[in-house]
Amino acid sequence: MEKIYIIHENEEWTVHLTKRLEELQLPYEEWHLDEGTVPLNEAPPEGIFYNRMSASSHTRDHRFAPELTSAVLTWLEHHGRTVFNGSRALQLELSKVVQYSELEKHGVRTPTTIAAVGRKQIVEAAKKLGHESFITKHNRAGKGLGVQLFNSIESLEAYVNSPAFEEPVDGITLIQQYIKSPESYITRCEFVGGKFLYAVKVDTSEGFELCPADACQIGDLFCPVGEEVEEKPKFQIIEDFHDPIIEKYEAVLKSNNINVAGIEFIRDSDGEIYTYDINTNTNYNSDAEQKAGKYGMLELAKFLGKHLKVQV
């Protein structure tokens, strides 16, 4: 019997999917790729493979999980296995530079950004950027790694030359135009099977590091899961969201063979959309989903089940 193979490195983010697979009585097996081997001269098992490797794996002491996953995906694709979110999706997951290139290629506006390696070069890039306010972020990120707001070159220079400076795992720091939302929120659009599922309004009043996962602590910020319901929830699914940007996002995903993703954008004071992140290891907020009656992991499980050659 064929199975659904789930490639990942974080059980906490994967259990919500496996529960749905069990609910639908779909056979599956987890490949936890924090370490392992790849038998290049052997054929992989039959079945379908879904990759949800995360760019932030190194923050969980899984430094080389993405590199191992890249080898596994190459092996699977060489043998013609059905892989969802394969090698190209992993490339985008691990590099915002690649993400922005693909977005711009499809007519999607991104914030003005300069990639830099070296502390001196980071400061020089900020000067060249020419914006009064700007942010830094890691190229290979996830979980809002390295995201900080600066209002002067002097404050950036003090930061990069201090012990507090966060060295990116791939060495590349992005210096980016700061887009201020007049209402302090961003929008995250979720896609399953390459098609739009729903959009989520995410409150940014407490900072940049925003994660929709059901269990997620980032620095001093917490995702509002398991807490008392707030009068103003941090995550709210937008009913009947429509915008021409969705068609462009779907084109980006199709062009890069990405089946499952969350894409985030922000509107400035003029209502212009700037897209700044494609997350191919997408997570969902259960409180927001329960309130709206829409369930991302359930739709993902159904999508994977449809592609099994042998049904149970």
C-alpha positions in Angstrom: 0.0 0.0 0.0 1.3 3.4 -0.9 1.7 6.0 1.8 1.9 9.8 2.3 5.5 10.6 3.4 5.9 13.8 5.4 9.3 15.4 5.3 10.0 17.7 8.2 12.1 18.5 11.3 9.5 19.8 13.8 7.0 17.4 15.3 5.2 20.2 17.0 4.2 21.8 13.7 3.4 18.5 12.0 1.1 16.8 14.5 -1.8 18.9 13.4 -1.5 17.4 9.9 -1.0 13.8 11.0 -4.1 14.1 13.2 -6.1 15.1 10.1 -4.6 12.2 8.0 -5.6 9.8 10.8 -9.1 11.3 10.8 -9.4 10.6 7.1 -7.8 7.2 7.6 -5.0 7.9 5.2 -1.7 6.0 5.5 1.3 8.1 6.3 4.9 8.0 7.5 7.0 10.8 8.9 10.5 11.4 7.7 12.1 13.6 10.4 15.2 14.8 8.7 17.3 16.4 11.4 19.9 13.8 10.5 20.1 10.6 8.3 21.4 9.0 5.1 20.3 9.0 1.5 20.8 5.7 -0.4 21.5 7.2 -3.8 21.8 3.8 -5.6 18.5 2.5 -4.2 15.0 3.4 -5.3 12.8 5.3 -2.9 9.5 3.7 -1.7 6.4 4.2 -3.7 4.0 6.8 -2.6 3.6 10.6 -2.5 6.0 12.9 -0.6 5.2 16.2 1.0 8.0 18.5 2.1 7.5 20.9 4.9 11.1 21.6 5.9 11.6 24.9 7.6 14.1 27.7 7.1 14.2 28.2 10.9 15.3 24.6 11.6 18.7 25.8 12.8 17.0 27.5 15.8 15.9 24.0 16.9 19.5 22.6 16.7 18.7 21.0 13.3 21.4 23.0 11.4 21.8 20.8 8.4 18.2 19.6 8.1 17.5 21.7 4.9 20.7 20.4 3.3 19.8 16.8 4.0 16.2 17.5 2.7 17.7 19.0 -0.5 19.6 15.7 -1.0 16.5 13.6 -0.3 14.3 15.7 -2.6 16.9 15.4 -5.4 16.9 11.6 -4.9 13.1 11.4 -5.0 12.7 13.6 -8.0 15.4 11.7 -9.9 13.3 8.5 -9.4 10.2 10.2 -10.6 8.3 10.2 -7.3 5.4 12.6 -6.8 6.8 15.3 -4.5 4.7 18.3 -3.3 6.8 21.4 -2.4 9.9 19.8 -3.9 13.4 21.2 -4.6 12.3 24.5 -6.0 10.0 25.2 -3.0 12.8 24.5 -0.7 15.0 27.0 -2.6 12.4 29.7 -2.0 11.9 28.7 1.6 15.6 29.2 2.3 16.1 32.5 0.5 14.1 35.7 0.5 16.4 36.9 -2.3 15.0 34.1 -4.4 11.5 34.8 -3.2 11.7 38.5 -4.1 13.1 37.7 -7.5 10.2 35.4 -8.3 7.6 37.8 -7.0 9.0 40.7 -9.0 9.2 38.5 -12.1 5.4 38.0 -11.9 4.6 41.7 -11.4 4.3 41.5 -7.6 5.8 44.5 -5.8 8.2 43.9 -3.0 9.9 46.4 -0.6 13.1 48.0 -1.8 15.8 45.6 -0.5 19.6 45.3 -0.5 21.3 42.0 0.5 24.6 42.4 2.3 27.3 40.2 3.8 29.6 41.8 6.4 28.8 44.3 9.2 30.4 47.2 7.3 28.5 46.3 4.2 25.2 46.2 6.1 25.7 49.8 7.2 26.7 50.9 3.7 23.6 49.2 2.3 21.4 51.1 4.6 23.0 54.4 3.5 22.4 53.4 -0.1 18.8 52.4 0.6 18.1 56.0 1.4 15.1 55.6 3.6 14.6 57.3 6.9 13.2 54.1 8.5 14.3 50.6 7.5 14.3 47.1 8.8 16.9 44.3 8.8 16.0 40.7 8.4 17.8 37.4 7.7 17.7 36.0 4.2 17.3 32.5 5.5 14.8 33.2 8.2 11.5 32.0 9.5 10.0 33.0 12.8 10.9 36.7 12.1 14.6 36.0 12.5 16.7 39.2 12.6 13.8 41.5 12.0 14.5 44.9 13.6 13.3 48.4 12.9 15.8 51.3 12.7 15.2 55.0 12.4 18.8 56.1 11.8 22.1 54.9 10.4 23.7 55.5 13.7 21.4 53.1 15.6 22.0 50.4 13.0 25.8 50.9 13.2 25.7 50.6 16.9 23.7 47.4 16.6 25.8 45.6 14.0 29.0 46.4 16.0 27.6 45.2 19.3 27.4 41.7 20.8 23.6 41.8 20.3 24.0 41.5 16.5 22.4 38.3 15.1 24.6 36.7 12.5 22.4 35.1 9.8 22.9 31.4 9.3 23.8 31.9 5.6 25.6 35.2 6.3 23.2 37.3 4.3 21.4 40.2 6.0 18.6 42.1 4.1 18.2 45.8 4.6 14.7 46.7 3.6 12.4 49.6 3.1 10.1 49.9 6.1 6.4 49.8 5.0 4.2 51.2 7.7 0.6 50.0 7.8 -1.7 52.8 9.0 -3.8 50.1 10.8 -1.0 48.0 12.2 -1.7 44.7 10.5 -0.5 42.5 7.7 -2.4 40.0 5.6 -1.4 36.4 5.1 -2.9 34.4 2.2 -3.0 30.7 2.5 -2.8 28.3 -0.5 -3.3 24.5 -0.8 -2.9 22.7 -4.0 -1.7 26.0 -5.5 -5.1 27.5 -5.0 -6.2 30.3 -2.6 -7.8 28.9 0.6 -8.3 32.0 2.8 -6.7 35.2 4.0 -5.8 36.0 7.6 -5.5 39.5 9.1 -2.6 39.5 11.6 -2.3 42.2 14.2 1.3 43.7 14.2 0.9 46.2 17.1 3.1 44.0 19.3 6.0 43.7 16.9 7.2 42.0 13.7 7.7 38.4 14.9 4.4 36.8 14.1 3.8 33.1 13.8 0.4 31.5 13.2 1.5 28.1 14.6 -0.6 26.7 17.5 2.4 26.6 19.8 4.9 29.3 19.1 7.2 31.4 21.3 9.4 34.0 19.7 11.5 36.0 22.0 9.1 37.8 24.3 6.1 37.5 21.9 3.6 34.6 22.1 1.2 33.4 19.5 -2.3 33.7 21.2 -3.0 30.0 21.4 -4.4 28.4 24.6 -4.9 31.9 26.1 -8.2 33.6 27.0 -9.9 35.0 23.9 -9.0 38.6 23.3 -11.4 41.3 22.4 -9.2 41.9 19.4 -7.7 38.5 18.3 -4.2 38.6 16.8 -5.3 36.3 14.0 -8.6 36.8 12.1 -9.7 35.0 8.9 -11.1 37.6 6.5 -14.5 36.6 5.1 -14.9 36.7 1.3 -11.4 38.1 0.7 -10.9 39.2 -2.9 -8.0 41.0 -4.5 -6.3 40.8 -8.0 -3.0 40.0 -6.1 -4.3 36.4 -5.6 -4.1 35.6 -9.3 -0.5 36.8 -9.3 0.4 34.8 -6.2 -1.1 31.6 -7.8 1.0 32.3 -10.9 4.2 32.6 -8.7 3.4 29.3 -7.0 2.6 27.5 -10.2 5.8 28.7 -11.9 7.9 27.4 -9.0 6.0 24.1 -8.4 4.8 25.2 -5.0 1.7 23.5 -3.8 1.3 24.7 -0.2 2.3 28.1 1.0 1.4 31.2 3.0 2.2 34.6 1.4 2.3 37.8 3.4 1.7 41.3 2.3 1.3 44.8 3.9 -0.6 47.8 2.6 0.9 51.3 3.0 -1.0 54.5 3.7 -1.9 54.8 0.0 -3.3 51.3 0.0 -0.5 49.9 -2.1 0.4 46.3 -1.5 4.0 45.2 -0.8 4.7 41.5 -0.6 7.5 40.4 1.7 7.4 36.7 2.5 6.6 33.3 0.9 6.4 30.6 3.6 6.4 27.1 2.1 6.2 25.5 5.6 2.9 27.1 6.4 1.1 26.8 9.7 -2.4 27.7 10.7 -3.9 29.3 13.8 -6.6 27.0 15.3 -8.5 29.7 17.1 -9.0 31.8 14.0 -9.9 28.7 11.9 -12.4 27.4 14.4 -14.2 30.8 14.5 -14.3 30.9 10.7 -15.1 27.2 10.2 -12.1 26.8 7.8 -9.3 24.4 8.4 -6.0 24.5 6.5 -4.6 21.2 7.7 -7.8 19.4 6.8 -7.8 20.8 3.3 -4.1 19.8 3.0 -4.8 16.2 4.2 -7.6 16.0 1.6 -5.3 17.3 -1.1 -2.7 14.7 -0.3 -5.2 11.9 0.0 -6.5 12.7 -3.5 -3.1 11.9 -5.0 -2.6 8.5 -3.4 -2.8 5.7 -6.0 -4.0 3.2 -3.5 -6.9 4.4 -1.3 -7.8 2.7 2.0 
